[in-house]
Amino acid sequence: MGKKEKCVICSEIVGFHFKGMEEWGIEGTLCGKCYSKKIDKHYPGDHVRVNKHLD
């Protein structure tokens, strides 16, 4: 079995891989929770962020 990647922000094992936007200046893989937080900060306004209560 291959080595599991870890999120570059929180170090949790990544189940589904996300790549950060160039504007964020983040190199490496993000987990869904950290990606969602970054998207929420990058695109403020009225949009639905699912499972926000789990932060």
N, C-alpha and C positions, 0 to 999 in steps of 0.2 A: 504494500500500500504506500502511496506517495505521502510526502510531508505536507501537513496542513499549513496553509498560510495564516498569518495573524494580521489583524487590522493594525495599520500604522499609527492610529490614534489611541485606541483603547487596549490593544494587544489581545483581544478576544479571537478565538479561532473563527475564520471566515467561512460561512456556509455558501453564500452567494456573493460573488466578487463584484465590487464596484470600483470604478476608477474615478478619481477626483477631477474636477474641472481644472483647466490650466490656470485660471484666475486664482484658485485656492493655493497654488504653489505646493501641493502635496504629491510626493512621489511614493507610489506603492498602492497596495490594495486596501480598500475600506470595507468594513462590514456594513450591513444594511442600516443599522441604527445610527452609526456615525455619518454615513452618507445622507441619511434623512435629515439629521440635525444640520449638516452643512447646507443642504438644499434649502431648508427652512430659513436659514440666515441669509443665504444668497438671494433668494426670491421672496422678500417679505411681502405680505399682503394677505388677501383672502384666498386661501387654498386649504384643502383638507390634508392633514398629515395623519395617516392611520397609526394607531397604537402609540400615540404621543404620551399617553398615560403610563407607558412602561418605562420611560426614561428614568 
